[in-house]
Amino acid sequence: MTAVPAPRIEPGKTRHARITGGILIGLAILTAVVFAPDGTGIATFRLSRPTDALVLPNLVVPAVPFIYAAAAVLAFLGARQFLRGGTRWTSLSMGIGLAVAVAAFLVWATTGKAFSLTGMLQATMVRAVPIALGGLAGVLSERVAVVNIAIEGMLLAGAFTGALVGSLLGGMGGLAAAVAIGGLFGFILAALVVTYRMDQIIAGVVINLLVLGLTSYVSSQVFQEYRYLNNAPVFRAVKVPLLGDIPILGPMFFQQNIFVYGALIMVGVATYYLFHTRMGLRARAVGEHPRAADTLGINVYRTRYINVTLAGMVAGFGGAWFTLGSVGRFDEGMTGGRGYIGLAAMIFGRWHPVGALAAALVFGFADSLQQKLALLQTPIPSEFLAMAPYVATIIVVAGLVGRARPPAADGKPYVKE
């Protein structure tokens, strides 16, 4: 009989697993030492609102037992990763550990108070919209090997145009104009990087700076004097019959405005387009091996133009959320880096539309968390709470929740021979 050799574990994976284990053990110690001593009493989470058709009882959690149980789970996951190393469950362990740590933190912050979990999840979905659409724009671009750093500028242009045109022509007019201006900047980006083969990072930065300068100038010089040009209507939430009455999930997904529904539809359409149509297969082939795609008769340049322009239109729609879906007016730099967070969501989601949406929900949760915790008057300074979505971005980009492989030709210009 011949002995079967044990599978060889790469040193890099072992090191990554041990780093993950160390972080989880550190979170376990932090949870047990910092949260538990002040965790006397109970935390009450409201699962329904008085206006809901089906009212669920509140979720009551004993603080100290739950926090110590969470610390034990974190310690177990960390020890398992640290001792075994290099297993395929590293990313899953990190994801579960972060979720457990956040749950323990919420219980600690809510101890002795009542907290609307349904309201927070509803806010999570709303705040995930521009990030999800930014991530989807990145997916459409990078699947054809064009790095789209200009998503931030496209979001900002969409927000500005939506406010300006929406103030003159109404909400639908502003929304259409925002989509159009996003598509225009997508076409400009495609021209710069595909036809003129400009460095893709530099081209994106140029568009971001151009949009930021133009919108800041008009906002400070024009909107201050002609305020009626910056007073757009806001799309209100529309409840979907029956589905909107589902406890917890109903308010989160089916009691929203046009931007939430539009984002969900776009993610579904983009998934079908990329993975279930001939055009999507060609687009992915252009992103992986453009020369081979060219030899098969696929027009690489046209495919990249189409996808990058579509990405700009998606980003323009997402930008309109800031004005037409939120406050009804434009403020300088109001996108607040959501385009860059969208790129992180794209990486976290492994260049897949559904993955980008799931990652956007994580960032949206971090964004809504800092606002809800401010209402609970936690002892954490508000400045640290405002850092939550950006800290989540750093964790994702650092690869602590798993590594992803981009399309093989991503960022490389193509020269037809």
Secondary structure, DSSP 8 states (H G I E B T S, - for coil): ----------HHHHHHHHHHHHHHHHHHHHIIIIIGGG--SEEEEE-S-TT-SS----EEEEHHHHHHHHHHHHHHHHHHHHHH-S-TTHHHHHHHHHHHHHHHHHHHHHBTSEEEHHHHHHHHHHHHHHHHHHHHHHHHHHTTT---TTHHHHHHHHHHHHHHHHHHH-HHHHHHHHHHHHHHHHHHHHIIIIIS---HHHHHHHHHHHHHHHHHHHHHHTTTT-GGGG-------EE-TTGGGSTTHHHHHSEE-HHHHHHHHHHHHHHHHHHHSHHHHHHHHHHH-HHHHHHTT--HHHHHHHHHHHHHHHHHHHHHHHIIIIISS--TTTTTTHHHHHHHHHHHTTT-HHHHHHHHHHHHHHHHHHHHHHHTT-SS-HHHHHTHHHHHHHHHHTTTT------TTTT------
